[in-house]
């Protein structure tokens, strides 16, 4: 097999070229190739060595697919030291995104040049890791400890302007990178620049207390996560120990991270997100329909946010409402959202203006006649949605994609309101729609393959993370949420206070406790959804008693300043409300429930295993393609901590036998209505398989 690394002399410069698509990851073959090329350069007539990559980017990191397998030499930290110890001056030439081990290779080179649009970063922390090839020791020497801490604990790439200012990049190359880099190499040789070993650079000291301050900030910002704190330990070593000692400490802490369940979870999420974008049985060559003009029906919070997503991606958007007043409200929501984005530094004022300029308003359905895609985001009522789709059927051009943003309704029944069910699909956005990454793409029974392929590609274009769902009540996320919410509210009826309930889940790692989430979404949302269902389908009536009582008291949550909690009008900070506790106790008494102490362990297991059990049924029914898809839904749509890997990965991590044992215990204690063990869960435990193994076998 030919090596992905080639080496050639170009006049007096030895050029190491790496060609390992798609991102030039540092596989064993790449590491071996670089190693051998550096060795060759020590003996030949080269005056300097250039490391450069083919394809779309410089090395984007270690090869994550090798993690968890026995490590193979040459190990990356050793390779970086070999580069740095080269007797020939070594230059790294960067384009695209030099990330992780890629930037570490570049930092162990003596100089670095890059094209102006490139980016560099150390995103290991997003995989529950830390830079393990000298990055924690070399970056502080190039950029200073504070900047290094920001880059490594944040994990986000920085642009060339900042990288050059910090001293990470020495030269911005104009024109074609290869030619410019070769010329710059010759310049360095001619002026006898010398081999500047990063390890020999001093690390500027930091004021007392900076590291301690950083640690306490991370304890809040990255609550429960181990890699960020270990990064601070490594930077402390860079500041206080000799380089070799710092490398040893980095290695020790890198291995601790690599072996942690948190890193396994985050690596799972990395691949699960990419896997979710692939639809089983849908060929990569499925033709896609052109989408340039998008219509959005309904200028409420959701419709306005949805409109922004497409405008931000460069498409023309027509936002339709029933009258000028409602339309005006929607457009002002959009204006406020853009102003907020600019204020928070998410986008420039110019960019916001350009995007806003792509959105026009109308009250006339005829304006949608030439739209390529129309997304309905009207009131969550099946009949109203069916009327809208019948109108679209009469007005929209042939081939237009007709999508519904419904959270629950039957997309097949909406499609049946048209003469073109093959053009109908669900695009379920999550509030706030212009911010939340998750997009549930609901494939109805007659949805055409090219409509599905077009929407999956559009999701990426509007920077959403798509997950395909089949048609069922609540699709993947909200169907599982119903069970999670039921257990949350039953725990409150049975004895937990709202603070104990939410506190237990937030301590476990949820971004927000369930009751705080319900207050944020609005208690009336669930209330109306339940009213829209026949009695028999509303689930355990005890579970919604408190929430329904709060709605009837017009305590809808944050939007009315009070729900399960009271909210400060300025800061929106939540506080307990004795009135709610009294209401809970009244409802419990009315139900004849004798309240009791409920410990955090029971709360966590009841809520999470309710999610897992229903997730198993969703997989068994083929509503979700794979367990990882469900994990993506919960991490990107419901604030599930990525470092726990999503509910299904978490079930494998704690062990399916344990999950089943607890589900059976809950069935005994609380009844089969809410706790019938999912057949798939029982089957996997009986056969001793994990969900991951089941997913692999069922994807064949
Ligand atoms: N290893 C293996 N495969 C990778 C990969 C990697 N590092 N990065 C991407 N891929 C695959 C990905 O799975 C997908 O495969 C394809 O490339 C395109 O990726 C020692 C230990 C570079 C910004 O964390 O952030 O170095 O689905 O869809 O949107 O200190 O990929 O096509 O089969 O994401 O254009 C550190 C991770 C590793 C960078 C490009 N590096 N990658 O984004 O394409 S740890 C990272 C990314 C490390 C050292 C430590 C992005 C990207 P498939 P994609 P993209």
Boltz pocket constraint, residues with backbone or C-beta under 6 A from the ligand:
constraints:
  - pocket:
      binder: B
      contacts: [[A, 22], [A, 23], [A, 25], [A, 60], [A, 61], [A, 62], [A, 63], [A, 64], [A, 65], [A, 76], [A, 97], [A, 99], [A, 100], [A, 101], [A, 102], [A, 104], [A, 123], [A, 124], [A, 127], [A, 129], [A, 130], [A, 131], [A, 132], [A, 133], [A, 135], [A, 270], [A, 274], [A, 275]]
      max_distance: 6.0
